[in-house]
Amino acid sequence: MLHGGDISGIVWLNKPDNGTGWASFFLNKGYEVFLVDEWSVGRSGPESTVHTATDGSGTCYEIAEVAFSAPQLYNKYYQARFHTQWPGNGTFGDPIFDDFFSKFGPVTLGPQAETIMRAAMCDLLHRIGPAIFIAHSIVLAHVAVEGDQTPFGSYDNAANGANTSIPYRPYGIANTPLNYNPLITNASQLVQATVGTTTYTDGLLSNFSCILQAETPAPRQLTNIAKVPQLFILSEASIHITYDHCQVSYLQQAGVNVTFTHLPGVGIKGNGHFMMLEKNSDDIASYINGWIQKTIK
């Protein structure tokens, strides 16, 4: 299990309202669970690595409220109003929020971090054998909980009202080279095209356009990623609802078989980005477990 940005593997342990987290859930289902701290974070911090972080970022409590625990109070995008599953009121001073926010810290992103983590995760998987990889933001299967690899750009500022992407990930879903078929030697060989339109509902952002590979020449394929089944989970009220369809479309265009689950479609409503910490988190974990049991033979 790999955490997302600004936090560590502790996110999979107990929830901030003292409920048990997904690590315990999957342990109780009979899985052997490994919790990974990304390079420069937590147990993989500067004192435990031979590498030196060159940049870092962190999250202030205002951003944590807007993007994670209380988007419905800020109304920065249309779907924020549907967020109901956070325990407590989701704001600074509430003990549940304060416990959640106390786990945040700086994280180093970009090509350096990707290169180090790719090597580290491959080494771990070689050591432990076939695995199911659950990531919040290789393997027998990959479960992406609102993965944050929007093709060729970043919409991370959308929760604060930004309506355009920042150029990022020149290799489509990565800042570092990927094994495309046909092979590429430079990111510029990936021909880009804008698909769809950015739309608004009741004056608020509700959907971003996507940058995908152009249809001519034929989109290059990600044959290694396509070797394992993918489950992509999307909640009802996270800012990711406005742009995660772009990542799924990119993967499908590149030949990857993705099961794209919008949680309200399976009766799980009201969640934000940190759904593994919310009141109905076990319902989501149960859905993931069911998919694993049906998919992995």
DRENZA-980862 format. One record per residue: z, y, x of N, C-alpha, C in turn. Coordinates in steps of 0.05 Angstrom, whole numbers, plus 5000, padded with zeros to 4 digits. Layout:
N
ZYXZYXZYX ...
***
This chain:
297
500049765017500050005000500050255018 498150425014497850665030498250915013 499951095021500651335006498351535008 498551754993496651974995497752205013 496452435011497152655028499852775022 501152885042503653045041506152875035 505852615034508152445028507852195045 509752015044509651775061509851525043 510151295056510251045041512651025023 514551205026516951205008516151244979 513751354974512851394947512651144930 512450914944512150654930514950524925 517050644935519750534931520950644905 523450694904524750784880523551054870 523451084844522351334832524551554833 523751804830525752024832527752024809 527251874788529151854766530851604769 530751484793532251234801531150984789 528750994776527450754767526150614791 525650354788524350204810521350264811 520350274835517550344840515750104841 513250164849511149954850511649744871 512949814893513549614913515249384901 517349464887518949254874517449114852 515849254837514249134816512548904827 511048954848509248754859510748544875 512948604887514648404899515648204878 516448314855517448134833515247964821 512748044825510447884816509647674836 511047664859510447454879508747544902 507947794903506347894926508147954950 506947924974508148034998507148315002 508948505004508148785003508648925030 506649065040506849225065506549515057 508449685065508249975060507550105087 505250245086504250375111504750675110 505650785133505751075137503351165153 501851345142499551445156500351575183 498551575202499051695228499951985224 502052055239503352325239505352355217 505752145200507552165177509751955178 512252035170514351845167514951675192 514951415189515451235211513151245232 510851355225508651395244508551685254 510851815254510952095263510452135292 510452385302509752445330511352285350 513952235344515652095364514951805367 513251695349512651405349509751345356 508251545365505451505371504651635397 502651515410501651615435499651845430 498851875405496952095398498452345391 497152565394498252825388496752955365 498253025344496953155321495953435329 493553505320492453765327492453955304 492953855280493154035257494853905236 495754055217497453935196497654125173 498354015150498654185126501054075111 502054235093504254145077503954265049 505754195031505554295003508154434996 507854684986510154824976510854734947 513254804938513954694912512254804889 511155044892509455154871506954974868 505754894890503354724889504054454877 506454344885507254084874507554104844 508654324834508854354805506054364792 504354544802501754584790500054334790 500054194813498153974817499353704809 501953674809503053404806505053374783 507153524782509353464764509353624738 508053854737508054024713505454174709 503154054711500654204708500454324680 501654204660501554304633502754574629 504554654648505854914646504155134657 502055064672500455264686497655294674 496655094661494155114646491755194664 491555084687489355154706486755004699 486954784685484654634677485154514650 483154444635483454374607485254134602 484853924618486253674613489253684620 490153894634492953914641494853904617 493953994594495553994570496453724561 495153514570495753244561497853104578 499053254598501053124616503753114602 504752864598507252824583509152624596 508252494618509752264627511652314651 511652564661513452624683516352624673 518152484687521052484679522252754687 523852874669524853144674522853354667 523453604675521653824667519553884689 519753764712517653784732517754044748 519954194747519954454761522254464781 522054644800524054694820526754734808 528854604818531554624807532254384789 530254254778530754004763531353784783 533553634780534253434801532153224806 530553154785528452954790526253074806 525453314800523353444816524353494845 526853584848527853644874527953384892 528653164880528552914895525652844903 523852874884520952824890520053004912 520653264910519553454930520853414957 523253314958524653274984523253075002 521552904990520052705005517552805018 516753055012514253165022514653255051 512353265066512353355093509553405102 509153505127506553565137504953305141 502353335138500553105143498053205158 497053045176494753125192492252985179 490253135173487853035160485453085178 483052985170480653035184479752805202 477652855218476452635234478452495252 480252645265482152515284483852315269 484952395246486752225231485151975220 482752025211481051805200480551595222 479851695246479151505268481551335275 483851455278486351315285487151125263 487051215238487951045216485950815211 483450855215481450635212482150405231 482650485256483250275276485850145270 487850295262490550185256490449995232 489150085211489049915187487449655192 485249675207483749435214485449245230 487049345248488749175264490949045247 492049195228494049085210492848855193 490548905182489248705165488548455181 487648485206487148255223489748095228 491948225229494548095234495547945209 495248065186496547955162494647775146 492047805151490047645136489147775110 487747635093486547745069488647895052 487948125042489848295029488548455006 490148554988489348734967490349004975 488549194978489249464988489549654965 492049744961492549944940493050214954 491350404948491450674961491650884940 493251084945493451314927491651524940 490651604939488751814947486651764963 476348985119478349085102479648865085 478848785061480748685041479448495021 481148355006480248194984479348384961 480748604958480048794937481249064944 480149274932481149544937481849664910 484349764907485149904883485650194891 484050374881484250664887485650804864 487950904869489451054849488751354852 486651444838485651714841485151774871 483451614883482751654911481451934915 481952044939481052324943478852334965 476552214958474352224976471852334962 472052564950469852684936467452724954 465152624947462852634966462152914976 461952935002460953175015462553435010 464853404998466453644992469253584984 470853794981473653774972474053964949 475253854927476054024904479054044903 480354014926483354014926484554274915 483054494917484154744907483654794877 482454594864481854624836484354654819 486554524827489054544812490054834812 489154994831490055274832487855464820 485855344807483955504794481255534807 480855414832478255434845476155274830 473755384828471655254813469255174830 469655174856467555084874468754904895 467154734907468154554927468054684955 469554574973469454655001467954435016 465854505032464354305047466254125064 465953875062467753685075466453405073 467453215089466452945089463352925092 462353005116459453005119458152725117 459752515120458652245117458952135088 459052315070459252245041462152225032 463452005037466251975030468051965054 467052055077468652055102467852275120 469652355138469052545159467952415184 468152155185467252005209465051815201 463451715220461051555213461851295198 460151225179460350985164457850815169 458150555164455850375169454050355144 452250545143450250545121447950355127 446650265106444250105109442050235092 439850335104439250335132441250505148 441550445174443350575191442650875194 444651035199444251315206445551375233 444451565247445551655272446751925271 446352055248447352335244447752375214 449852525208450452575179448252715165 446552865179444453015166442252825154 442352575162440452385151441152295122 443452365113444252325085443152555069 441052505053439852715038441552765012 442353005008444153074986442753184962 443953154939442853264914445253324895 445153544882447253614862446453494835 448453354823447953214798449953314777 448953374753450753464732451353764735 453053854717453854134717456854164715 457854384726460654444722461054564695 462954454679463254534652466054634646 466354784624468854894616469354834587 471854784580472654734552474854934545 474455084523476355294515476855484538 474755544554475055734576476255624601 476955364601478355244625476555034637 476655004663475054804677475754524666 473654364661474154094651472453884666 470353964681468753764694467053904716 467153784740465553884762462853734764 460853874774458353744782458953584807 457053404815457453234838455253274858 455953234883453953214904453752914912 451452804907450952524913448652504933 447752254939445352224954442952274936 440852394947438452424932437252154925 435752144904434451894896431951834913 430852044926428652014945429352144971 429251994993428851704995431051544981 430651284979432551114965435351154978 437451174961440151214972440950994992 442151065013443050875033445450725022 445750475029447750295018450150265036 452550225024455050175039455549875036 454149715051454249425047456949305054 458349415073460949295080463049355058 463049595048464849665026464249495001 461649444997460749294974461548994974 462648904997463448624999465948554983 467448754975469948694960469848854934 471148744913471248884887473049124889 472349324873473749584873474749644845 477249724843478349834818479150124823 478050304807478650594810480150684785 482650774788484350854766484251164764 483951254739483951544734485751604710 487651794714489551854693488352064673 489852114652488952294631489152594639 491252664654491852954656491953054685 491252894704491152984732488653164737 488853344757486553504764484253324772 484853074781482752894789480852814766 481752864741479952804719477452974719 477553194733475253374734473153304756 473953124775472053074797471952794807 473752614800473752344811471252184803 470052254781467552114773465452144795 465652354811463652384832463852164853 466352104861466751894881465751624870 466351564845465551314833462451304832 461251514824458251524822457051484850 458251604870457251574898457451284907 459751154902460050874909458050694894 457750734868455850574853453050614862 452350864869449650924879449150774906 451350734921451150604947451550304946 451350194921451349904918454049774915 456149934910458849824908459549774879 460649544873461449464846464149574840 464349784824466849924818467549894789 469949794784471049804757472450074754 471350254738472350524735474050534709 476650554712478450554688479750824684 478950944662480351194652482651094635 485051134644487451004632487651034602 487051264590487151284561485451074547 483350984561481550784549482850514546 485050464561486550214558489350264547 489550494533492050554518494250674535 493750774559495850884576495251184579 496951344566496451634563498551804576 497852054582499752264590500352284619 498852144636499652134664498352354681 499652424703498552594724497952434749 497652584771496652454796498752254807 501352324806503352144817504251954795 502351814783502951634761504851404768 504951334793506851114801509751194800 510251454796512951554793513651634765 511851604746512251714719513551504701 514151594677515751424659514451154652 511851154649510450914641509050774665 510150814689508850714713508550404712 510450264700510149974699507749884682 507050044662504649974646502149984664 502050184681499750214699499649984719 502049924731502249704750501449444737 502249404712501449164698498449144694 497249364688494249364685492949284712 493949404734492849344760493249054767 495648944761496148664766494348484750 493848554725492048404709489248394720 488248624729485648644742485548464767 487648474783487648314807487448014800 489047934780489147654773486447554762 485047724748482447654737480247654758 480647834778478447884797478647704822 481047654832481347504856481747204849 479947044857480046754851481146604875 
***
